[in-house]
Amino acid sequence: MAACGNRWYRGRMPTPSRTRWPLREVVARLEKAYGRPAPLRASDPFEMVVWESCAYLVDDERRARVFERLKKATGNDPGRIAAMKPGALAEVIAADGGMRPPMRAEKLQRAADLALDVGREELRKLCRTDPGAARRVLKKFRGIADPGADKILMVVGGLKTLGVESNGLRVLLRLGFGQDSPDYSKSYRSVVSAVKPELPDDRGWLVRAHQLLRRHGQTLCKTSAPKCGECPLGPRCPSAAGTRPFDST
């Protein structure tokens, strides 16, 4: 298997001559394979930042336990998070949350301070009505770059996008959407541009597509040793060319 020169995207390079799956068909096949995704744990902009910040390098199951424990202790209210003693906050998020609880507690309190400065309701309103201004605010939260901001804006309904993270991005690149680059941000922007014409005006569909692409990248379309022979997209995936004959069913 050839590497593309980018450590997060290893795999066969797409073959331009093969017909690319339409995005809607990609998502339909993934939903048939994995089932309809469960609703997101958080859909409020600040709570989505909390979800990302409360744990570090852990799976969703462990992250959810930390998130729910923090929610029980604070209601995920920025005022209550900001007012907690750092040691007490670190203790709440320590179990299941991964490395460096004090660092994560500091990150949460900085996020809470920013949410208080902006106003939680104002942030929610900006995400719905002025995605450009909202993006500038969201990127002030530590750890939130363009993909994270896009995901929040997608979920809240202010932006028609997929907000894909690294797993979903890898899947779309291998399917022939966008151009791979050693610069992650360039790869991301190219995929955003490539999928844009195929996105429906359906926020629920966009969220499900994001979840399904992420899951597919985590389970079959992995960074190394992707399981192309088991992939529901393999028959027409340009990166899996030659793994099995085309099957349109």
GUDOSE-325299 format. One record per residue (C-alpha): residue in one letter; x, y, z. Coordinates in nm, 3 decimals, padded with zeros to 5 digits, always signed. Example, Ala and Ser with C-alpha at 12.3 -4.5 7.8 and 13.67 -1.06 7.14 Angstrom:
<pts>
+---+---------+---------+---------+
! r !       u !       v !       w !
+---+---------+---------+---------+
! A ! +01.230 ! -00.450 ! +00.780 !
! S ! +01.367 ! -00.106 ! +00.714 !
+---+---------+---------+---------+
</pts>
This chain:
<pts>
+---+---------+---------+---------+
! r !       u !       v !       w !
+---+---------+---------+---------+
! M ! +00.000 ! +00.000 ! +00.000 !
! A ! +00.140 ! +00.335 ! -00.102 !
! A ! +00.157 ! +00.627 ! +00.135 !
! C ! +00.056 ! +00.968 ! +00.007 !
! G ! +00.326 ! +01.156 ! +00.195 !
! N ! +00.087 ! +01.273 ! +00.464 !
! R ! +00.099 ! +01.082 ! +00.789 !
! W ! -00.270 ! +01.127 ! +00.872 !
! Y ! -00.398 ! +01.009 ! +00.533 !
! R ! -00.205 ! +00.691 ! +00.436 !
! G ! -00.362 ! +00.481 ! +00.165 !
! R ! -00.390 ! +00.439 ! -00.211 !
! M ! -00.415 ! +00.763 ! -00.402 !
! P ! -00.748 ! +00.808 ! -00.581 !
! T ! -00.754 ! +00.712 ! -00.949 !
! P ! -00.919 ! +01.001 ! -01.137 !
! S ! -01.049 ! +00.778 ! -01.419 !
! R ! -01.294 ! +00.595 ! -01.194 !
! T ! -01.645 ! +00.733 ! -01.144 !
! R ! -01.687 ! +00.891 ! -00.802 !
! W ! -01.976 ! +00.804 ! -00.575 !
! P ! -02.232 ! +01.087 ! -00.546 !
! L ! -02.222 ! +01.216 ! -00.190 !
! R ! -02.585 ! +01.131 ! -00.119 !
! E ! -02.522 ! +00.771 ! -00.225 !
! V ! -02.209 ! +00.759 ! -00.007 !
! V ! -02.413 ! +00.861 ! +00.296 !
! A ! -02.702 ! +00.627 ! +00.209 !
! R ! -02.465 ! +00.330 ! +00.183 !
! L ! -02.294 ! +00.417 ! +00.509 !
! E ! -02.627 ! +00.452 ! +00.687 !
! K ! -02.735 ! +00.114 ! +00.550 !
! A ! -02.409 ! -00.038 ! +00.679 !
! Y ! -02.394 ! +00.129 ! +01.022 !
! G ! -02.752 ! +00.225 ! +01.094 !
! R ! -02.891 ! +00.568 ! +01.175 !
! P ! -02.655 ! +00.754 ! +01.410 !
! A ! -02.767 ! +00.842 ! +01.762 !
! P ! -02.834 ! +01.211 ! +01.828 !
! L ! -02.532 ! +01.419 ! +01.925 !
! R ! -02.471 ! +01.457 ! +02.298 !
! A ! -02.439 ! +01.834 ! +02.261 !
! S ! -02.598 ! +02.078 ! +02.016 !
! D ! -02.548 ! +02.409 ! +02.198 !
! P ! -02.231 ! +02.594 ! +02.086 !
! F ! -02.082 ! +02.623 ! +02.435 !
! E ! -02.170 ! +02.265 ! +02.524 !
! M ! -02.003 ! +02.148 ! +02.203 !
! V ! -01.686 ! +02.328 ! +02.314 !
! V ! -01.720 ! +02.161 ! +02.655 !
! W ! -01.757 ! +01.821 ! +02.484 !
! E ! -01.430 ! +01.874 ! +02.299 !
! S ! -01.245 ! +02.018 ! +02.598 !
! C ! -01.347 ! +01.792 ! +02.886 !
! A ! -01.144 ! +01.488 ! +02.774 !
! Y ! -00.825 ! +01.422 ! +02.579 !
! L ! -00.747 ! +01.140 ! +02.335 !
! V ! -01.025 ! +00.909 ! +02.452 !
! D ! -01.308 ! +00.736 ! +02.267 !
! D ! -01.660 ! +00.876 ! +02.256 !
! E ! -01.788 ! +00.641 ! +02.525 !
! R ! -01.536 ! +00.764 ! +02.782 !
! R ! -01.578 ! +01.124 ! +02.671 !
! A ! -01.954 ! +01.094 ! +02.718 !
! R ! -01.908 ! +00.974 ! +03.077 !
! V ! -01.686 ! +01.274 ! +03.156 !
! F ! -01.926 ! +01.512 ! +02.983 !
! E ! -02.229 ! +01.380 ! +03.173 !
! R ! -02.043 ! +01.388 ! +03.505 !
! L ! -01.945 ! +01.750 ! +03.443 !
! K ! -02.300 ! +01.833 ! +03.338 !
! K ! -02.434 ! +01.680 ! +03.659 !
! A ! -02.189 ! +01.884 ! +03.868 !
! T ! -02.226 ! +02.217 ! +03.687 !
! G ! -02.516 ! +02.199 ! +03.445 !
! N ! -02.245 ! +02.285 ! +03.192 !
! D ! -02.314 ! +02.644 ! +03.287 !
! P ! -02.017 ! +02.870 ! +03.206 !
! G ! -02.062 ! +03.071 ! +03.525 !
! R ! -02.051 ! +02.765 ! +03.746 !
! I ! -01.754 ! +02.615 ! +03.558 !
! A ! -01.561 ! +02.943 ! +03.581 !
! A ! -01.634 ! +02.973 ! +03.955 !
! M ! -01.511 ! +02.625 ! +04.051 !
! K ! -01.175 ! +02.579 ! +04.215 !
! P ! -00.939 ! +02.438 ! +03.951 !
! G ! -00.856 ! +02.134 ! +04.165 !
! A ! -01.222 ! +02.051 ! +04.218 !
! L ! -01.295 ! +02.084 ! +03.848 !
! A ! -00.997 ! +01.863 ! +03.762 !
! E ! -01.127 ! +01.601 ! +04.002 !
! V ! -01.470 ! +01.598 ! +03.834 !
! I ! -01.320 ! +01.531 ! +03.490 !
! A ! -01.026 ! +01.312 ! +03.595 !
! A ! -01.178 ! +00.963 ! +03.562 !
! D ! -01.212 ! +00.839 ! +03.202 !
! G ! -01.097 ! +01.174 ! +03.063 !
! G ! -00.743 ! +01.088 ! +02.962 !
! M ! -00.422 ! +01.267 ! +03.040 !
! R ! -00.359 ! +01.585 ! +03.238 !
! P ! -00.685 ! +01.667 ! +03.418 !
! P ! -00.547 ! +02.002 ! +03.546 !
! M ! -00.471 ! +02.109 ! +03.188 !
! R ! -00.822 ! +02.012 ! +03.079 !
! A ! -00.972 ! +02.196 ! +03.376 !
! E ! -00.781 ! +02.511 ! +03.282 !
! K ! -00.900 ! +02.477 ! +02.923 !
! L ! -01.260 ! +02.445 ! +03.038 !
! Q ! -01.235 ! +02.749 ! +03.262 !
! R ! -01.084 ! +02.958 ! +02.984 !
! A ! -01.369 ! +02.848 ! +02.759 !
! A ! -01.620 ! +02.939 ! +03.030 !
! D ! -01.462 ! +03.283 ! +03.076 !
! L ! -01.486 ! +03.348 ! +02.702 !
! A ! -01.847 ! +03.231 ! +02.691 !
! L ! -01.929 ! +03.467 ! +02.975 !
! D ! -01.756 ! +03.755 ! +02.796 !
! V ! -01.943 ! +03.692 ! +02.471 !
! G ! -02.269 ! +03.578 ! +02.628 !
! R ! -02.397 ! +03.227 ! +02.579 !
! E ! -02.720 ! +03.337 ! +02.413 !
! E ! -02.535 ! +03.587 ! +02.195 !
! L ! -02.298 ! +03.313 ! +02.079 !
! R ! -02.591 ! +03.088 ! +01.993 !
! K ! -02.757 ! +03.374 ! +01.802 !
! L ! -02.437 ! +03.453 ! +01.612 !
! C ! -02.398 ! +03.090 ! +01.508 !
! R ! -02.747 ! +03.097 ! +01.358 !
! T ! -02.747 ! +03.440 ! +01.196 !
! D ! -02.387 ! +03.550 ! +01.129 !
! P ! -02.158 ! +03.250 ! +01.072 !
! G ! -01.865 ! +03.473 ! +00.974 !
! A ! -01.869 ! +03.659 ! +01.304 !
! A ! -01.945 ! +03.337 ! +01.492 !
! R ! -01.645 ! +03.165 ! +01.336 !
! R ! -01.414 ! +03.440 ! +01.460 !
! V ! -01.548 ! +03.397 ! +01.813 !
! L ! -01.544 ! +03.016 ! +01.805 !
! K ! -01.181 ! +03.008 ! +01.695 !
! K ! -01.087 ! +03.196 ! +02.012 !
! F ! -01.173 ! +02.882 ! +02.211 !
! R ! -00.861 ! +02.672 ! +02.258 !
! G ! -00.862 ! +02.369 ! +02.029 !
! I ! -01.133 ! +02.500 ! +01.795 !
! A ! -00.999 ! +02.555 ! +01.443 !
! D ! -01.190 ! +02.577 ! +01.114 !
! P ! -01.318 ! +02.215 ! +01.118 !
! G ! -01.444 ! +02.248 ! +01.476 !
! A ! -01.603 ! +02.585 ! +01.405 !
! D ! -01.768 ! +02.444 ! +01.092 !
! K ! -01.908 ! +02.151 ! +01.288 !
! I ! -02.062 ! +02.381 ! +01.548 !
! L ! -02.208 ! +02.609 ! +01.279 !
! M ! -02.345 ! +02.305 ! +01.094 !
! V ! -02.513 ! +02.166 ! +01.406 !
! V ! -02.664 ! +02.498 ! +01.510 !
! G ! -02.785 ! +02.558 ! +01.154 !
! G ! -02.587 ! +02.864 ! +01.051 !
! L ! -02.375 ! +02.702 ! +00.782 !
! K ! -02.440 ! +02.440 ! +00.513 !
! T ! -02.128 ! +02.227 ! +00.549 !
! L ! -02.015 ! +01.886 ! +00.677 !
! G ! -01.758 ! +02.012 ! +00.929 !
! V ! -01.562 ! +01.689 ! +00.881 !
! E ! -01.284 ! +01.596 ! +01.123 !
! S ! -00.977 ! +01.390 ! +01.032 !
! N ! -01.154 ! +01.053 ! +00.993 !
! G ! -01.430 ! +01.187 ! +00.770 !
! L ! -01.183 ! +01.395 ! +00.576 !
! R ! -00.971 ! +01.087 ! +00.504 !
! V ! -01.277 ! +00.901 ! +00.375 !
! L ! -01.376 ! +01.184 ! +00.142 !
! L ! -01.023 ! +01.226 ! +00.007 !
! R ! -01.001 ! +00.856 ! -00.069 !
! L ! -01.335 ! +00.877 ! -00.249 !
! G ! -01.194 ! +01.148 ! -00.473 !
! F ! -01.336 ! +01.463 ! -00.313 !
! G ! -01.074 ! +01.737 ! -00.297 !
! Q ! -00.696 ! +01.715 ! -00.316 !
! D ! -00.465 ! +01.570 ! -00.056 !
! S ! -00.190 ! +01.797 ! +00.072 !
! P ! +00.077 ! +01.772 ! +00.343 !
! D ! -00.093 ! +02.085 ! +00.480 !
! Y ! -00.403 ! +01.963 ! +00.666 !
! S ! -00.583 ! +02.295 ! +00.630 !
! K ! -00.539 ! +02.290 ! +00.251 !
! S ! -00.674 ! +01.935 ! +00.231 !
! Y ! -00.968 ! +02.037 ! +00.447 !
! R ! -01.051 ! +02.343 ! +00.238 !
! S ! -01.028 ! +02.142 ! -00.085 !
! V ! -01.274 ! +01.882 ! +00.045 !
! V ! -01.513 ! +02.152 ! +00.172 !
! S ! -01.509 ! +02.306 ! -00.175 !
! A ! -01.553 ! +01.971 ! -00.352 !
! V ! -01.856 ! +01.856 ! -00.150 !
! K ! -02.033 ! +02.192 ! -00.137 !
! P ! -02.231 ! +02.153 ! -00.463 !
! E ! -02.372 ! +01.819 ! -00.340 !
! L ! -02.491 ! +01.934 ! +00.003 !
! P ! -02.868 ! +01.947 ! +00.058 !
! D ! -03.053 ! +02.212 ! +00.256 !
! D ! -03.115 ! +01.964 ! +00.535 !
! R ! -02.933 ! +02.017 ! +00.864 !
! G ! -03.032 ! +01.675 ! +00.998 !
! W ! -02.884 ! +01.506 ! +00.692 !
! L ! -02.562 ! +01.705 ! +00.722 !
! V ! -02.518 ! +01.604 ! +01.085 !
! R ! -02.584 ! +01.238 ! +01.007 !
! A ! -02.342 ! +01.253 ! +00.714 !
! H ! -02.074 ! +01.396 ! +00.942 !
! Q ! -02.130 ! +01.120 ! +01.197 !
! L ! -02.134 ! +00.839 ! +00.941 !
! L ! -01.820 ! +00.956 ! +00.762 !
! R ! -01.641 ! +00.983 ! +01.096 !
! R ! -01.749 ! +00.635 ! +01.202 !
! H ! -01.645 ! +00.487 ! +00.868 !
! G ! -01.300 ! +00.642 ! +00.902 !
! Q ! -01.269 ! +00.500 ! +01.254 !
! T ! -01.377 ! +00.147 ! +01.167 !
! L ! -01.297 ! +00.047 ! +00.807 !
! C ! -01.135 ! +00.338 ! +00.622 !
! K ! -00.852 ! +00.366 ! +00.874 !
! T ! -00.530 ! +00.561 ! +00.831 !
! S ! -00.324 ! +00.247 ! +00.777 !
! A ! -00.448 ! -00.096 ! +00.664 !
! P ! -00.796 ! +00.017 ! +00.556 !
! K ! -01.036 ! -00.276 ! +00.519 !
! C ! -01.130 ! -00.210 ! +00.157 !
! G ! -01.266 ! -00.562 ! +00.104 !
! E ! -01.531 ! -00.501 ! +00.372 !
! C ! -01.613 ! -00.146 ! +00.267 !
! P ! -01.966 ! -00.069 ! +00.140 !
! L ! -01.807 ! +00.197 ! -00.081 !
! G ! -01.528 ! -00.026 ! -00.214 !
! P ! -01.691 ! -00.112 ! -00.549 !
! R ! -01.654 ! +00.245 ! -00.676 !
! C ! -01.386 ! +00.387 ! -00.448 !
! P ! -01.092 ! +00.510 ! -00.658 !
! S ! -00.853 ! +00.445 ! -00.371 !
! A ! -00.961 ! +00.081 ! -00.352 !
! A ! -00.927 ! +00.019 ! -00.725 !
! G ! -00.880 ! -00.349 ! -00.801 !
! T ! -00.998 ! -00.478 ! -00.463 !
! R ! -01.316 ! -00.625 ! -00.612 !
! P ! -01.535 ! -00.581 ! -00.923 !
! F ! -01.778 ! -00.290 ! -00.953 !
! D ! -02.118 ! -00.362 ! -00.804 !
! S ! -02.384 ! -00.093 ! -00.825 !
! T ! -02.627 ! -00.263 ! -00.588 !
+---+---------+---------+---------+
</pts>
